[in-house]
């Protein structure tokens, strides 16, 4: 469970939970005993409560989709992560913030690749950073709501001329579902990104080619001044 420190009165500490207490899980994990509570303070060096919460939310979505419980899912995904990256074993209790970010990115990639659905609440807490924005573009999911089969939108206007002549390597993109794409045009680009706190991104040459936005031939022509 995650929450924020509310009040301290002598030896009594009050925590305001982010979510309602799940009594079924509490009884299961406590194994019939009085639960022990651990209070962790973010020191800015180790994994933050916010990172841990996001990771467990993704693991929970994976577990719901595959039928494994939270602990089994964590073990399985860590094993895959160690095998793919060669990383040393780490604990979710005290790993570094950078290690937590790498594992969070790995989990995001896995969910996108195997089309594991995010709960709305999980999606809302995932940071709209560069990595997420690129993954949404690659897999055509709305960066705001996660809706599949979404549109690749030019944040940078390209005008009404021949788009085949535009150097898209210099432009910024975002992936939006039809609803949010329409809203973007109604509000205007600047007001839209301020409302949803998203960050349009540039795409690599490989992504531009795989998404059929540019061809290698056209890039070569532009570079040669043709």
N, C-alpha and C positions, 0 to 999 in steps of 0.2 A: 504494500500500500504506500502511496505517496501523499504528502501533504506539506503544509507550511506551519512553522512554529507560531502559535497564537499567543499564549500567555505562560508565564512562569511564576509560580507562587511557592517559594520554599522548595520542597522536593517534588511538588506537583507540576507537571508540564502538560499543557493542552495543545493538541495538534489539530488543525483544521484540515481534514482529508480532502483531496481533490475529487475523489469519487465516493459513492456510498460504500459502506463496508459490506463485503460479500461474506456472510456468515458461513455459507457452505464451504468456501475455500478456507476460511479461518479455522474451522473445525478439522478439516482434512489435514492441513499442514501442521496444526498444533498437536495432532494425534491424541486428542482427548485431554491434553494437558493445558494448563494456563499459559497462554501465549506470552512469549518474551518479545519486548519491543526494543528496537535499536534506533537511537537518534544519531544521524550522521550530519555533520556540518560541512558545507562546501568550502574547501580551503583553496580552490582555484587551481590545484595541481592534479588532483585525482578526478576520476569520473564524477560528473556533477549529477545531482538528483534528476535534473531535466533530461540529461542524456540517458540515464538509467531508465527513466520512465518511458522514453520514446522506444528504447530497445525492447523493453518488456511488452510494450503495446504491439510492436511488430511481431514478436514471438507469439503473443497471444492470438493474433490474427492467423498466423501460420498454423498454430495448434488447432484452432477452430476449423480451419480448412482441411487439415490432414487427419484430425482425430487424435493427435497426440496431446498429452497434457503439457503444461508450461515447462516443467522441468525436463521432460523428455525432448521437447522441441529445442530448448537451450543447449542440451548436450549434443544433439544431432547437428545443429547449426554451427556450434563451436568446432566440432570435428571437421565439418566441411570447410570452415574458415581456415583452420590450421593446415589442412591438407592443400588447399589452393594457394595460400599465401606464404606458408612456411613460418608463420608467426609462432612465438613461444606461447605456452599456455598462460592464460590470465584469468583473474577473478573479476566478476562484475562488482565486487565490493570495493576494490581499491586499485583498479587499473588506471592508467593515465588517461587524460582527456583525449589525447591524440589517438590512443588505442581504441577508445570508445567510439570516436568519430569514424575510424576505419571500419570497425565492426558494424556500425550503424549503416554505413554506405554499402557494405557487403550484403546486409539483410535487405536493404532497399533494392539492390540489383537483383537479388534472388526473387523477390516478390514480383518485380516487373517482368523478369524473364519467364517465370512460370505462371504469370497471370493470377497470382494469389490476391484475392480481393481485400482491400483495406476497409475497415469500418470507418464511417464518417468521422468519428471521434479521433481515431488514429491518424487519419489523413490531416485533420486540422492541427495536430500537434507536431507534424513533421515540418522541419524548417524548409522554407522555400529558398534553398541556397542553389548554387551553381549545379551541383551534382543532381539534385532532384529535378531542376529545370531541364537539364539535358536528357535525363532518363524519360521524362514526360514527352519530350520531343521525339526521342527514339521509338517509344512505344505508343505514341499518339494518345496519351492520356492527359486530360485537362489538369493543368498545374494547380487549379483552384479547388476542384471537386473530385478529381480522379476519374471522371467519365471517360470510357474508352472511345475509340474511333473519333477523336477530336481533331480540330483543324490546326495546322501549323500557321501561325500568324506572324506577319512582319511587324515588329514594334516600330522599326524605322520605315517611314513611308518610302515606297519605291515608284510612286507616280503611276501614270496610265500608259507609259510607253511599253516597249517590248521588254518583258521581264527577263527574257533569255540573254539580254545584253547587260544585265546588272551584275556587278561583282558582289554576290551575296556573302562573301567572306568578311565583308566590312559591316554587315548589318546585324541587328539583334532580333531574336525570335522568342516566341512563347507559344505554348500549346494550349488552346482553349476549346472547350466544347461549344456547341452552337449557341447555347444560352449566354455564356460568358463572352463569346466572340461578339455577339450582337450588342451586349451591354458595353463592351469595350469601345465600339464605334459610337454608341450613344453618349457615353461619358467623355470620350477623348482619352488618348493614351496616358497622359500624365495623371489625370484624376483617377483613372482606372487602377494603375499600379500603386497609387497612394492609398486607395481604398482597400486593396487586397494584399498590400505589402509583398508584391512579387518582384522578381528581378529578371527581366529579359536577358538573354545570353547570346553570345556569338557561338557558332557551331564550327567544329573542326572540319577540315576538308573531307575527311572520311565520312563524317556524318552528313555533310551536304550532298555527297555523292549517293550514299545509301538511301537517303530520304528523297532522292530524285529532284533536288533543288538546283544542283549544278552538275556538270559533267567535268571529268578531268580534262577533256579536250578544250572546253570553254575556259577553264582556269589557265591552261597553257596559252591560249590565244590572248587572254587579258594580260598575262605576264609578258608576252612578247609584243604587246602594244598593237595587236591586230584588231 
